[in-house]
């Protein structure tokens, strides 16, 4: 198996590879963590898996053993030869040398036509975690579940709850589109080279939206704006972003039982949406 320090070092030396910081490369070298990722995703031989950033194939190898088909997107051309050579014995792997942020769709309907479900399982490059998750949630409706290794700080923000230090605009965005939770912690010592931060594996499951807006982009921008400066009040952030009279906003807050000193991190998704509807008129809400 690839996912240990001896085999990883052997492969890096064999192909003359060095780590590219520009691609956020840190290779998993802990077989126990690799098994836990597969276990938490509940992959079966009826499932298809999309992996983003397979690197030298440590997680890929485990996915191939457990899934019906694996589609791997790798941006680093140097890794393509490694994957094709080291995983040549598997006939259920398709490798695409592309940047997922630059293609229209990662889901391949024809490739996965025999699969019961398709999930994403990846050790994501940390520098593009948020853009990738946003793209997948907004543009890939056929993918309903994701199991991702991310930087711990980011994972806590993605799954953040109201009135906690981790809760921010990203937390609200995730709550609007999905159910996100931290599954388990991963020490920095499980990687080669060891990154400066610890990691977590998170699960993201698409949900039936309880909130429907006519102009989704306007609502998502509203969420960003009310969190733009965390230390400022809801009123101040809102009035600055939209040039709305503060007295009008404070009146809406009072009518809904809030203090004028309200901060956005105190509000749940549902509460944010209710205030959004009151503040803006059609066609936005």
Secondary structure as UniProt FT lines:
FT   HELIX           5..14
FT   TURN            15..16
FT   HELIX           21..23
FT   STRAND          27..28
FT   HELIX           31..41
FT   TURN            45..46
FT   STRAND          47..52
FT   TURN            55..56
FT   HELIX           58..66
FT   STRAND          69..73
FT   HELIX           77..86
FT   TURN            87..89
FT   STRAND          93..96
FT   HELIX           100..102
FT   TURN            109..114
FT   STRAND          117..123
FT   HELIX           126..128
FT   HELIX           129..139
FT   TURN            141..142
FT   STRAND          145..151
FT   HELIX           152..158
FT   TURN            162..163
FT   TURN            165..166
FT   HELIX           169..177
FT   STRAND          178..186
FT   HELIX           188..190
FT   STRAND          191..192
FT   STRAND          199..206
FT   HELIX           216..226
FT   TURN            230..231
FT   HELIX           234..242
FT   HELIX           246..255
FT   TURN            256..257
FT   TURN            260..261
FT   HELIX           264..266
FT   HELIX           269..279
FT   TURN            282..283
//
